[in-house]
């Protein structure tokens, strides 16, 4: 998927489950990659096949895309620039599924990290909470906040790694009001998806996320100011 994945399993003896999760991620990439001309999503975008020809995972992901578009009032779109690209749903969805593979195998305490977006299960070492650093988008090497907790999902959208790459579907131009926004939720599929939509919204995301049940947000604006939704500090330590 063009990024690095890592597994941190705090229980012993689950090498086979990790291998199964890695195999799953490769299968997802083969199905959904927009960089592989032979992938199902690429062929669907070119009109060579119909949705009825696709595996059920594709139908599920596109349904999630439609739901995210509805909830975000169109700020999320699976067709940025006019081409079918559900990647903003796929990564979080794939990571969450990988985490479920580990959980089903009995690995109750683990973290699956895909490009900085993480699904946390159980506890870290010695039964304590997991700690996830949120990189400051304007100060390389520094943290803007540290999220702590158990059974959480943490996802960040921003410009630090890939520049201004998230398009505001309502203007057709890159969203630039925020430098980054981090969402915390229970499951990574929608936490990651909504982080993308929230970044496209800019500062309007503060009220929008505040109305979403089960999600909190922390943002760094393009000028370096910060804001957060009401309960974010209960789950994180702000470093500024």
N, C-alpha and C positions, 0 to 999 in steps of 0.2 A: 504493500500500500504506500510505498514511498516514504516509510518512516521506520523507526526502530521499536520493537516490542520486547518487553522483558517480563519475567515471572519471578516473584519473590514468594516462595512457599515456605511457611514457618513450621510445617509438619514434615516428618521424614517419610520416605518410601513412596513418593508419588511421581516417580520419573515417567511411568507409563501414561499417567493422566496428563502430565505436561506435554508429552509427545503427541497425545491425541489433540490437545488444545492447539498446538503448533500446526498440526496437520489441518485442523479446522480453519485456521487463519489463512493458510496457503490456499485452501479451497475457496474461501471467500474472495481472496484476491483474484483467483482465476475466473471467478464468476462475475465480479463487479468492477474490475479494473477498467477505467476509461483509457488507460495507456496500452492495453492489450487489444488489438483489433479483432481477435478471435473470441473475446469474452462475450458472455451472454448480454451484458448491458450494452456493449459496443454494437453488437449485431441488432439488438432491439432498437437502439438509437438510429441505426441506418435503415430500419424498416425491413430487414432481412427475415425477421421472425416477429411473431406477435406475442403479447403477454401470455396467451394460452399455451405457447410453446416453451415458456420459461419455467424453471424449477420453482417450487413453492416459496423458497427463500426470497426470490426476486419480487414475487407478488406481495409478500409480507413487508418487505422494505419499502416498496412504492406506496403501500397503504399507510405506513408510518410517515412517509414523506407528505402525503396528502393531509394527514392529521396535523403534522407540524405546521404546514402551510395555513391550515384553517385556524389553529390556536394562535399563531403569530401574526395573524391578519396579513398574510402574504409576505412577511419579511423573510420567511424561509421558502426556498424554492428548489426543487430537484432539477431544474433546468436553468442554471446560471449561464447567461450568454446564449441561451436557446438550445443548448445540447443537453441530453439526458446525463446527469451526473449526481447520483444519490450518495456520493461519498460522505457528505456531512452526517448522514444517518448511519452509513455502513460501518464506519470505524467503531463508534461507540457500541453499536449493536453487536458487532463481531467480538469486541472485548468482553462485553457482558456475557455473551454465550460461552466464550472461553473460560470465564470465571465459573459459570455454571457447570462446565465439564469437570473442573477441579472440585467443586463442591459435591457433585454427585459421587465422585470417587472417594470422598471422605476427607479431602484437604480443606478443613474448615477455616484455616487462617492463611490467607494469601492476598497478594496484590498483583493484578495484571495491569501493565502500563503500556499504552500504545501512543507514542509520540507525546508523552506528558499528560495524557488523559488516562485516569486510573479508575479501576473498580476495586474497592477494598472489601475484603470479607473477614469477619472475625477480628482477631487481635494481632498485634505485632509481637515482638519478643517479650517474654515474661508476662504475657497477658495484658500488656498495656495498649493504649490506643495507637493507631497508625498516625504518622506525621507526614504531611505532604506539603512541600514548599511550593509557593507560587512565585515564579520568576518575575522580577520587575522588568517590564518591557522596555523601559527607557534607561535603565541602569544595569548594563550587562554584569553578571556575576552577583547581583544583589537579589534578595527576596523581598517581595511586597507584603507577603503574609504567609502564615503557616497554618494549614488546616489540620485539625486533630479529630480523631473519632474512629468508630467501628462501623462496618457495613455501610460504607458511603461510596458515592461516585463523585469525582472531581474532574471538571473539564474546563479548559481555557481556550478561548479564541482570541487571536490578536495578530499583530503585525511583526512581532520580534523575529520569528523564524522565516516567514515567507513574504514579508512586506504586505502591502495593501492588496490582498487577494480575495477578500470577501466583498461581494457585490450587493449593494442595496437594490433589490429588485424593483423598487418603486422609482428609482432614478436611473438605473442602468450603470451607475458609476460606483467605484470602490467606496466602501464606508470608511470614513477617516476620523470621526468624532472621538472614538475610543482608541487607545493603544492596546488594551486587552480587557477582557471580561472573563471572570471565572464563575462558574455555577457549581453549586453543591446540591446533590440530590441523593436519592436512594439507589437508582439504577442508571447506568451510564448511557443507555440508548437515548433517552430523551434529555438527560442532562447535557450530553454533548450536542445533540441536535438543537436544543434551545439556546445553548451558548452561541452557536453560529447565528441564529435568528437575532439574539440579543445584541450581538456585535453589530449586525446590520442596522439595528434600530438606533444605535448611539445612546445618548442620555435618556431617551424615552424608555429604554429597557428597564430603568430603575422602577418605574411604576408598574410596568408589565410583569416583571419577575415578582414584584411584591404581591401581585394578584394571583400568581400561580401557587397552587397548594403543593407543599413539599419541596420547594426550591428556594435557595438563597443565592445572592450574587455579590461580587466584589469587582469593581471596575477601576482601571487607571485611564484617565482621559488623555487625549493627545497632548494636552498642556502639562501633564504630570499630576494633576489633582486626582483625588480618589473619592469614591462613594461606595456605599454598600447598602443592601437591604437590611431591614430591622434586626433579624435574628442571626445575621452572619457572624457577629463577634462571639456568639455562643459556641460556634464551631471552629473558630480560627483566632489566631493571634496576629494583629496587625503590627508590622515591623516599623512603620513610620511613626 
